Amino acid sequence: HEILAKFWEETLVPGFTAATGTAAQIDVGLGKDFVSKIRAGGDASPYSVFMGNENIAATLRAEGFFEPLDMSKIPNAAGLYDGLLNANNSGLRAIVSPIGLAYRTDMVQTPPKAWTDLWDNPEFAGRIGLYQIGNTGAQLFLRMTGKLFGSGDTDMDTAFAKVKELLPFTQASWSGEVAASLMRGDVAIAPVDWTEILMLQDKGAPVEIVVPTEGVLSYEQSFNIVATGDRKDEAHAYINYLLDPQVQSNMADVFYTSPANREAVVSDALKPRLPIQGDAMSKIVRFEWDSYVDIAAEVADRWNREIG
């Protein structure tokens, strides 16, 4: 999102500097690029704090690039919702973008209520949009499928068999591409995050998004201290700043993210449009990523071979 980078550069970084007196430099890009840069940095990382989807963070964590958070330096973390602080303080999730089922109101007669409707409602056949496996959203969906129909979220045999039942479907590499497919009418329904759909609604698009009965998935930005970074105190202060209730509220207003801090206030205008907030944060279905690292490459290869 260009709007995301702009908000970081024009609002969050200056706000952090004003609050702490610390100058910060951000690098905007794809998670896989940061992985390459941290690996290439060796004993002198170009970063002191890493932000990326939890599944990408888990890869670097497994390789020993991160160290546990010093929670005494992140007092705002006391307000985190359950499930957002990793075991052993090995990273926390400070930005939450829930994923529900979005659909074109003018193309769907029976709105979805559950993830299983993708299989059960015949009007969705051949009109579904999904993410490519390189996107965290595809991995979340695949694991949810294993959980719904198989023995659990790592039951890949069942997950792949069920996803194949949905073919043919349109694949997108990122959420903006899913939104574009919905706008063009290439697809009638797709798993996508609230951010994209509410921004489409702001433009007058005939789209709606629902909370499936089984719960929502979620993009969660993981923040981690890089072991070979040279500004760890400042890195902790940066994470603490992002968890500030007012900062979390501002992000909700701009990006329609769900505040990670219980103390953050969602505006009255936004509340009815943002169902996953407050007590409803418990509707987020999460999976453990640290052990998934061991099968991630195999799963991606299998997707590309069997689904394309």
ZIURLIN-V648378 format. One record per residue. N is the residue number from 0. RES is the residue in three letters. PSI is psi in radians with two decimals (* if undefined). NEAR is the number of other C-alpha atoms within 10 Angstrom. Layout:
N|RES|PSI|NEAR, N|RES|PSI|NEAR
This chain:
0|HIS|2.11|10, 1|GLU|-0.62|8, 2|ILE|-0.58|10, 3|LEU|-0.85|13, 4|ALA|-0.71|15, 5|LYS|-0.74|11, 6|PHE|-0.72|15, 7|TRP|-0.81|16, 8|GLU|-0.62|17, 9|GLU|-0.36|11, 10|THR|-1.00|13, 11|LEU|-0.84|19, 12|VAL|-0.83|20, 13|PRO|-0.63|16, 14|GLY|-0.71|16, 15|PHE|-0.76|20, 16|THR|-0.72|14, 17|ALA|-0.64|11, 18|ALA|-0.53|12, 19|THR|-0.26|13, 20|GLY|0.15|11, 21|THR|2.21|15, 22|ALA|2.43|11, 23|ALA|2.59|13, 24|GLN|2.26|9, 25|ILE|2.67|11, 26|ASP|2.09|11, 27|VAL|2.28|15, 28|GLY|-2.84|11, 29|LEU|2.59|9, 30|GLY|-0.71|16, 31|LYS|-0.53|12, 32|ASP|-0.69|11, 33|PHE|-0.66|21, 34|VAL|-0.81|18, 35|SER|-0.72|11, 36|LYS|-0.69|14, 37|ILE|-0.71|21, 38|ARG|-0.74|15, 39|ALA|-0.41|12, 40|GLY|-0.36|14, 41|GLY|-2.14|11, 42|ASP|-0.06|12, 43|ALA|1.49|15, 44|SER|2.51|18, 45|PRO|-0.16|17, 46|TYR|2.65|22, 47|SER|-0.37|21, 48|VAL|2.41|23, 49|PHE|2.33|24, 50|MET|2.20|22, 51|GLY|2.95|22, 52|ASN|2.57|20, 53|GLU|-0.61|24, 54|ASN|-0.56|24, 55|ILE|-0.71|20, 56|ALA|-0.66|27, 57|ALA|-0.58|22, 58|THR|-0.85|19, 59|LEU|-0.61|21, 60|ARG|-0.73|21, 61|ALA|-0.44|13, 62|GLU|0.06|9, 63|GLY|0.31|12, 64|PHE|-0.25|21, 65|PHE|2.78|22, 66|GLU|2.75|15, 67|PRO|2.62|17, 68|LEU|2.52|23, 69|ASP|1.71|15, 70|MET|-0.34|13, 71|SER|-0.33|10, 72|LYS|0.03|15, 73|ILE|1.14|18, 74|PRO|-0.52|16, 75|ASN|-0.28|19, 76|ALA|-0.26|24, 77|ALA|-0.39|14, 78|GLY|0.04|15, 79|LEU|2.48|18, 80|TYR|2.74|20, 81|ASP|2.45|12, 82|GLY|-0.12|14, 83|LEU|-0.17|20, 84|LEU|2.14|19, 85|ASN|2.77|16, 86|ALA|2.50|10, 87|ASN|0.44|8, 88|ASN|0.51|13, 89|SER|1.13|19, 90|GLY|2.72|26, 91|LEU|2.77|24, 92|ARG|2.03|25, 93|ALA|-0.19|25, 94|ILE|2.13|26, 95|VAL|2.11|25, 96|SER|1.59|23, 97|PRO|2.61|27, 98|ILE|2.14|28, 99|GLY|-2.87|25, 100|LEU|2.02|25, 101|ALA|2.56|26, 102|TYR|2.79|29, 103|ARG|2.07|20, 104|THR|-0.43|16, 105|ASP|-0.01|10, 106|MET|-0.09|18, 107|VAL|2.17|13, 108|GLN|-0.71|10, 109|THR|1.76|11, 110|PRO|2.55|18, 111|PRO|2.62|22, 112|LYS|-0.34|15, 113|ALA|2.74|18, 114|TRP|-0.64|21, 115|THR|-0.28|15, 116|ASP|-0.44|16, 117|LEU|-0.55|22, 118|TRP|-0.60|15, 119|ASP|-0.43|12, 120|ASN|1.92|12, 121|PRO|-0.40|10, 122|GLU|-0.21|16, 123|PHE|-0.23|24, 124|ALA|2.20|17, 125|GLY|0.11|15, 126|ARG|0.39|21, 127|ILE|2.48|23, 128|GLY|2.36|27, 129|LEU|2.90|24, 130|TYR|2.70|24, 131|GLN|2.74|20, 132|ILE|-0.36|24, 133|GLY|-0.27|15, 134|ASN|2.41|15, 135|THR|-0.58|20, 136|GLY|-0.63|23, 137|ALA|-0.69|21, 138|GLN|-0.66|18, 139|LEU|-0.80|22, 140|PHE|-0.73|21, 141|LEU|-0.75|24, 142|ARG|-0.64|22, 143|MET|-0.65|25, 144|THR|-0.74|24, 145|GLY|-0.65|23, 146|LYS|-0.69|18, 147|LEU|-0.70|17, 148|PHE|-0.28|15, 149|GLY|-2.65|17, 150|SER|-0.12|13, 151|GLY|3.13|15, 152|ASP|-0.18|21, 153|THR|0.25|20, 154|ASP|1.41|17, 155|MET|-0.53|20, 156|ASP|-0.83|11, 157|THR|-0.76|21, 158|ALA|-0.81|23, 159|PHE|-0.72|19, 160|ALA|-0.73|14, 161|LYS|-0.70|18, 162|VAL|-0.64|20, 163|LYS|-0.52|14, 164|GLU|-0.39|12, 165|LEU|-0.22|17, 166|LEU|2.57|13, 167|PRO|2.52|14, 168|PHE|2.75|21, 169|THR|2.36|17, 170|GLN|2.46|19, 171|ALA|2.61|20, 172|SER|-0.37|16, 173|TRP|2.93|17, 174|SER|-0.64|20, 175|GLY|-0.56|16, 176|GLU|-0.64|15, 177|VAL|-0.78|27, 178|ALA|-0.72|24, 179|ALA|-0.69|15, 180|SER|-0.70|20, 181|LEU|-0.74|26, 182|MET|-0.65|17, 183|ARG|-0.27|10, 184|GLY|0.23|15, 185|ASP|-0.55|16, 186|VAL|2.71|24, 187|ALA|-0.37|24, 188|ILE|2.54|29, 189|ALA|2.59|27, 190|PRO|2.22|25, 191|VAL|2.81|28, 192|ASP|2.71|27, 193|TRP|-0.64|27, 194|THR|-0.92|20, 195|GLU|-0.74|21, 196|ILE|-0.72|27, 197|LEU|-0.57|19, 198|MET|-0.62|15, 199|LEU|-0.72|18, 200|GLN|-0.64|12, 201|ASP|-0.45|9, 202|LYS|0.07|9, 203|GLY|0.23|9, 204|ALA|2.54|15, 205|PRO|1.15|15, 206|VAL|2.62|20, 207|GLU|2.81|18, 208|ILE|2.45|24, 209|VAL|2.76|18, 210|VAL|1.91|21, 211|PRO|2.62|18, 212|THR|-0.50|12, 213|GLU|-0.10|15, 214|GLY|3.00|21, 215|VAL|2.77|24, 216|LEU|3.12|25, 217|SER|2.33|23, 218|TYR|2.22|22, 219|GLU|2.05|23, 220|GLN|2.08|22, 221|SER|2.32|24, 222|PHE|2.25|26, 223|ASN|2.59|28, 224|ILE|2.16|25, 225|VAL|2.15|26, 226|ALA|-0.56|19, 227|THR|0.19|21, 228|GLY|2.75|20, 229|ASP|0.12|15, 230|ARG|1.06|13, 231|LYS|-0.65|18, 232|ASP|-0.78|12, 233|GLU|-0.60|18, 234|ALA|-0.74|25, 235|HIS|-0.71|22, 236|ALA|-0.62|18, 237|TYR|-0.80|22, 238|ILE|-0.73|26, 239|ASN|-0.70|18, 240|TYR|-0.76|24, 241|LEU|-0.45|23, 242|LEU|-0.04|28, 243|ASP|2.33|22, 244|PRO|-0.70|19, 245|GLN|-0.69|17, 246|VAL|-0.74|19, 247|GLN|-0.69|25, 248|SER|-0.71|23, 249|ASN|-0.72|20, 250|MET|-0.66|20, 251|ALA|-0.73|24, 252|ASP|-0.65|16, 253|VAL|-0.74|13, 254|PHE|-0.03|18, 255|TYR|0.58|24, 256|THR|2.79|24, 257|SER|2.10|27, 258|PRO|2.38|31, 259|ALA|-0.30|30, 260|ASN|2.22|27, 261|ARG|-0.45|20, 262|GLU|-0.21|19, 263|ALA|2.48|21, 264|VAL|2.24|17, 265|VAL|2.25|21, 266|SER|2.67|12, 267|ASP|-0.58|8, 268|ALA|-0.56|9, 269|LEU|-0.50|12, 270|LYS|-0.86|13, 271|PRO|-0.32|10, 272|ARG|-0.22|12, 273|LEU|1.40|18, 274|PRO|-0.47|17, 275|ILE|1.50|25, 276|GLN|2.78|22, 277|GLY|-2.38|18, 278|ASP|-0.47|10, 279|ALA|-0.09|11, 280|MET|-0.36|21, 281|SER|-0.19|15, 282|LYS|-0.04|18, 283|ILE|2.18|19, 284|VAL|2.10|15, 285|ARG|2.70|19, 286|PHE|2.71|16, 287|GLU|2.25|13, 288|TRP|-0.43|15, 289|ASP|-0.71|16, 290|SER|-0.40|11, 291|TYR|-0.43|15, 292|VAL|-0.62|18, 293|ASP|-0.45|12, 294|ILE|-0.02|11, 295|ALA|-0.81|16, 296|ALA|-0.71|11, 297|GLU|-0.72|10, 298|VAL|-0.76|18, 299|ALA|-0.76|15, 300|ASP|-0.72|13, 301|ARG|-0.72|15, 302|TRP|-0.84|19, 303|ASN|-0.58|12, 304|ARG|-0.82|9, 305|GLU|-0.43|10, 306|ILE|-0.60|15, 307|GLY|*|10
